[in-house]
Amino acid sequence: MNGHNWLVEQFEAHRNHLQTVAYRILGSRSEADDAVQESWIRLTRSSTGEVENMGGWLTTIVSRVCLDMLRTRKSRREELATAGEPESVADHQDGSDPEYEALMADSVGNAMFIVLEKLNPAERIAFVLHDIFALSFSEIALIIGRNEAAARQLASRARRRVQGAESTSETAELQRKRELVEAFLAASRNGDFEKLFSILDPNVVLRNDPAFAPVASVPVVRGPEAVTKQAKQFTDRARSMATVLVNGSAGVIAGLMDQPIFILEFTVVDDKIAEIGMIADKARLHGLDIAALTD
């Protein structure tokens, strides 16, 4: 068997699975067909001599194609015409492959597709690949160009939205956390260290990032007094800092949105700031989902 025929055989052996993955991600039979066809083209242009798991490798390829298609769809601000009522896939199969029909019959329902349309491309890919196809976060990270922790956060946030978990109580919890973070930042800016002390947990821990040179020698700071002392050192810098959403939760950014110097993540327990984590490493910053806070 020559190389081309071997590739054809391998691809056809996995075609139904690739079709299922593409359909569940995109919600459109015709777009899924396009994604599978593009995957075949990329396969023929790739070196597969060292590929040990062809099925996994092809799943990665078709997922990246779908991610590109989702990004294009978003950038053009186009609504998928069939988002509210996904195309029937039963008519697309000739009945010769029961496994394929079973997979597609179990496909995501209409309500799910409507929610998926509200997710950003990376969230959608992370959720579908992990929660439906059980890919690991390390595999998903390679597909979406983020780190493993970011892939996990994206899937978690998408899962909450799909399950309708953005409840009133969660909204209130985020608002309270935002108020504490803003109070922390305001107190740091104004030198109001009595106020700062009052919102810190008695056992508060500040974990510095050695990638930020001014604190590289002090990786961990414990207790309100020590945390307040470090805040005093950054009073001037705090004037140019702002509250933001970091992986869906309230945090603080130093620097510009697209060029952060560092990020502060906060853990709140019993209406007190219990832990502050600094992220200054460029690779870790790149993996964060940072967005402006809106009222």
C-alpha positions as CSV (number, residue, x, y, z in Angstrom):
1,M,0.0,0.0,0.0
2,N,1.5,3.4,-1.0
3,G,1.6,6.4,1.3
4,H,-1.4,8.1,-0.2
5,N,-3.6,5.1,0.0
6,W,-2.5,4.6,3.6
7,L,-3.5,8.2,4.5
8,V,-6.9,7.7,2.8
9,E,-7.5,4.5,4.8
10,Q,-6.5,6.2,8.1
11,F,-8.6,9.3,7.4
12,E,-11.7,7.3,6.4
13,A,-11.3,5.2,9.6
14,H,-11.7,8.3,11.7
15,R,-14.0,10.4,9.5
16,N,-17.2,9.8,11.4
17,H,-15.5,10.7,14.7
18,L,-14.1,13.9,13.1
19,Q,-17.5,14.7,11.7
20,T,-19.0,14.3,15.2
21,V,-16.4,16.5,16.9
22,A,-16.7,19.3,14.2
23,Y,-20.5,19.2,14.4
24,R,-20.6,19.5,18.2
25,I,-18.2,22.4,18.1
26,L,-19.7,24.3,15.2
27,G,-23.4,23.3,15.4
28,S,-23.7,23.2,11.6
29,R,-23.6,20.1,9.4
30,S,-22.3,22.0,6.4
31,E,-19.6,23.8,8.4
32,A,-18.6,20.4,10.0
33,D,-18.3,19.0,6.5
34,D,-16.0,21.9,5.5
35,A,-13.9,21.4,8.7
36,V,-13.4,17.7,8.0
37,Q,-12.4,18.5,4.4
38,E,-9.9,21.1,5.5
39,S,-8.5,18.6,8.0
40,W,-7.9,16.1,5.1
41,I,-6.1,18.8,3.2
42,R,-3.9,19.6,6.2
43,L,-3.3,15.9,6.7
44,T,-2.0,15.5,3.1
45,R,0.4,18.4,3.6
46,S,1.8,17.1,6.9
47,S,4.5,14.7,7.9
48,T,2.9,11.9,9.8
49,G,5.8,9.5,10.0
50,E,6.2,10.0,13.8
51,V,2.4,10.1,14.6
52,E,1.7,7.3,17.1
53,N,-2.0,8.1,17.7
54,M,-3.6,9.0,14.4
55,G,-7.1,9.4,15.9
56,G,-5.8,11.9,18.6
57,W,-3.7,13.7,16.0
58,L,-6.6,14.1,13.6
59,T,-8.9,15.2,16.5
60,T,-6.4,18.0,17.2
61,I,-6.3,19.0,13.6
62,V,-10.0,19.2,13.1
63,S,-10.4,21.1,16.5
64,R,-7.9,23.7,15.3
65,V,-9.8,24.1,12.0
66,C,-13.0,24.6,14.0
67,L,-11.3,27.1,16.2
68,D,-10.2,29.1,13.2
69,M,-13.7,28.9,11.8
70,L,-15.3,30.1,15.1
71,R,-12.8,33.0,15.2
72,T,-13.6,34.0,11.7
73,R,-17.3,33.8,12.4
74,K,-16.9,36.0,15.5
75,S,-14.7,38.6,13.7
76,R,-17.3,39.0,11.0
77,R,-20.0,39.3,13.7
78,E,-22.1,36.8,11.8
79,E,-24.9,34.9,13.5
80,L,-25.0,31.2,12.6
81,A,-28.3,30.9,10.8
82,T,-29.0,27.5,12.4
83,A,-27.9,28.3,15.9
84,G,-31.4,28.2,17.3
85,E,-32.3,25.1,15.4
86,P,-29.3,23.0,14.4
87,E,-29.4,21.1,11.1
88,S,-30.7,17.6,11.3
89,V,-27.8,15.2,10.9
90,A,-30.0,12.1,10.5
91,D,-30.6,12.9,6.9
92,H,-26.9,13.3,6.3
93,Q,-26.0,9.7,6.8
94,D,-27.1,6.8,4.6
95,G,-27.7,4.5,7.4
96,S,-24.7,2.3,6.7
97,D,-22.9,3.2,9.9
98,P,-24.9,2.6,13.1
99,E,-22.0,3.9,15.3
100,Y,-22.0,7.2,13.5
101,E,-25.8,7.5,13.7
102,A,-25.7,6.7,17.4
103,L,-23.1,9.4,18.1
104,M,-25.0,12.0,16.1
105,A,-28.3,11.1,17.6
106,D,-26.8,11.8,21.0
107,S,-25.6,15.2,19.7
108,V,-25.9,18.4,21.6
109,G,-29.5,19.6,21.8
110,N,-30.9,22.9,20.5
111,A,-30.7,24.7,23.9
112,M,-27.1,23.7,24.2
113,F,-26.2,25.2,20.8
114,I,-28.0,28.4,21.7
115,V,-25.8,28.7,24.8
116,L,-22.6,27.7,22.9
117,E,-23.2,30.5,20.5
118,K,-22.8,32.9,23.4
119,L,-19.3,31.5,24.4
120,N,-16.1,32.9,22.9
121,P,-14.2,30.5,20.6
122,A,-11.7,29.3,23.2
123,E,-14.4,28.7,25.8
124,R,-16.5,26.7,23.3
125,I,-13.6,24.5,22.2
126,A,-12.4,23.9,25.8
127,F,-15.9,22.9,27.0
128,V,-16.8,20.6,24.1
129,L,-13.5,18.8,23.9
130,H,-13.2,18.3,27.7
131,D,-16.8,17.8,28.8
132,I,-18.1,15.9,25.7
133,F,-15.0,14.2,24.3
134,A,-12.9,13.9,27.5
135,L,-9.7,15.4,26.1
136,S,-7.2,16.4,28.8
137,F,-6.6,20.1,29.5
138,S,-3.0,19.6,28.4
139,E,-4.2,18.5,25.0
140,I,-6.8,21.3,24.8
141,A,-4.1,23.9,25.8
142,L,-2.1,22.9,22.7
143,I,-5.1,23.4,20.5
144,I,-6.2,26.8,21.8
145,G,-2.7,28.2,22.4
146,R,-3.1,28.7,26.1
147,N,-1.6,27.0,29.1
148,E,-3.2,24.1,30.9
149,A,-4.5,26.2,33.8
150,A,-6.2,28.7,31.4
151,A,-7.8,25.8,29.4
152,R,-9.2,24.5,32.7
153,Q,-10.6,28.0,33.6
154,L,-12.1,28.4,30.1
155,A,-13.9,25.0,30.4
156,S,-15.1,25.7,33.9
157,R,-16.6,29.1,33.0
158,A,-18.2,27.7,29.9
159,R,-19.7,24.8,31.9
160,R,-21.2,27.3,34.4
161,R,-22.9,29.2,31.5
162,V,-24.1,26.0,29.8
163,Q,-25.6,24.7,33.1
164,G,-27.2,28.1,33.8
165,A,-25.0,28.5,36.9
166,E,-24.7,32.2,36.6
167,S,-27.3,32.7,39.2
168,T,-28.2,35.7,41.2
169,S,-26.2,34.5,44.2
170,E,-23.1,34.1,42.1
171,T,-23.6,37.6,40.6
172,A,-23.9,39.0,44.2
173,E,-20.8,37.1,45.2
174,L,-18.8,38.5,42.3
175,Q,-20.1,42.0,43.2
176,R,-19.0,41.7,46.8
177,K,-15.6,40.4,45.8
178,R,-15.3,43.3,43.4
179,E,-16.1,45.8,46.2
180,L,-13.4,44.3,48.4
181,V,-10.8,44.4,45.5
182,E,-11.7,48.0,44.7
183,A,-11.4,48.9,48.4
184,F,-8.0,47.2,48.5
185,L,-6.9,49.2,45.5
186,A,-8.3,52.5,46.8
187,A,-6.7,52.1,50.2
188,S,-3.4,51.3,48.5
189,R,-3.7,54.4,46.3
190,N,-4.6,56.7,49.1
191,G,-2.3,55.3,51.7
192,D,-5.3,54.4,53.9
193,F,-3.6,51.5,55.5
194,E,-6.0,51.3,58.4
195,K,-8.8,50.6,55.9
196,L,-6.5,48.1,54.1
197,F,-5.8,46.3,57.4
198,S,-9.5,46.1,58.1
199,I,-10.4,44.1,54.9
200,L,-7.5,41.6,55.2
201,D,-8.0,38.2,56.8
202,P,-5.9,37.7,60.0
203,N,-4.1,34.9,58.2
204,V,-3.9,36.6,54.8
205,V,-1.1,35.3,52.5
206,L,0.4,37.3,49.6
207,R,2.2,35.1,47.1
208,N,4.7,37.2,45.1
209,D,5.9,36.2,41.6
210,P,9.8,36.1,41.4
211,A,9.4,37.3,37.8
212,F,8.7,40.7,39.2
213,A,12.1,41.9,40.3
214,P,11.1,44.2,43.2
215,V,9.6,41.3,45.2
216,A,11.7,38.4,43.8
217,S,13.5,38.0,47.2
218,V,10.2,37.7,49.1
219,P,8.1,34.9,47.5
220,V,5.6,34.7,50.4
221,V,4.3,37.4,52.7
222,R,2.0,36.4,55.6
223,G,-0.3,38.4,57.9
224,P,-2.0,41.8,57.6
225,E,0.9,43.8,58.9
226,A,3.4,42.3,56.3
227,V,0.9,42.6,53.4
228,T,0.1,46.2,54.4
229,K,3.8,46.9,54.5
230,Q,4.3,45.7,50.9
231,A,1.2,47.7,49.8
232,K,3.0,50.8,51.2
233,Q,5.9,50.1,48.9
234,F,3.6,50.2,45.8
235,T,1.4,53.2,46.7
236,D,2.6,55.2,43.7
237,R,2.3,52.2,41.3
238,A,-1.3,51.6,42.6
239,R,-2.3,54.9,41.1
240,S,-1.9,53.4,37.6
241,M,-3.5,50.1,38.5
242,A,-7.2,49.1,37.8
243,T,-9.7,46.4,38.7
244,V,-10.4,43.8,36.0
245,L,-11.9,40.4,35.5
246,V,-9.3,37.7,35.7
247,N,-10.5,34.3,34.5
248,G,-14.0,35.5,35.4
249,S,-13.3,36.9,38.8
250,A,-12.3,40.3,40.2
251,G,-8.6,41.1,40.2
252,V,-6.2,44.0,39.7
253,I,-3.9,44.8,36.7
254,A,-0.8,46.8,36.8
255,G,0.0,48.1,33.3
256,L,-2.1,48.0,30.1
257,M,-4.7,45.4,29.3
258,D,-2.6,44.1,26.4
259,Q,0.7,44.6,28.2
260,P,0.2,43.8,31.9
261,I,3.2,44.2,34.2
262,F,1.5,41.9,36.7
263,I,-1.9,40.7,37.8
264,L,-3.2,40.3,41.3
265,E,-5.7,37.5,41.9
266,F,-7.8,37.5,45.1
267,T,-9.3,34.8,47.3
268,V,-12.1,36.0,49.6
269,V,-13.3,34.1,52.7
270,D,-16.0,35.4,55.0
271,D,-15.9,38.9,53.4
272,K,-12.2,39.2,54.0
273,I,-9.3,39.0,51.6
274,A,-7.6,35.7,52.5
275,E,-5.1,35.3,49.7
276,I,-3.5,37.5,47.0
277,G,-1.6,35.9,44.2
278,M,0.7,37.9,41.9
279,I,1.3,36.8,38.3
280,A,4.1,38.5,36.5
281,D,5.6,35.7,34.4
282,K,4.9,36.6,30.7
283,A,3.9,33.0,29.8
284,R,1.4,32.8,32.6
285,L,0.1,36.3,31.9
286,H,-0.5,35.3,28.3
287,G,-2.6,32.4,29.5
288,L,-5.0,34.5,31.5
289,D,-8.4,35.6,30.4
290,I,-8.4,39.4,31.3
291,A,-11.3,41.6,30.6
292,A,-12.5,45.1,31.7
293,L,-15.0,45.3,34.5
294,T,-18.3,46.9,33.6
295,D,-21.1,48.2,35.8
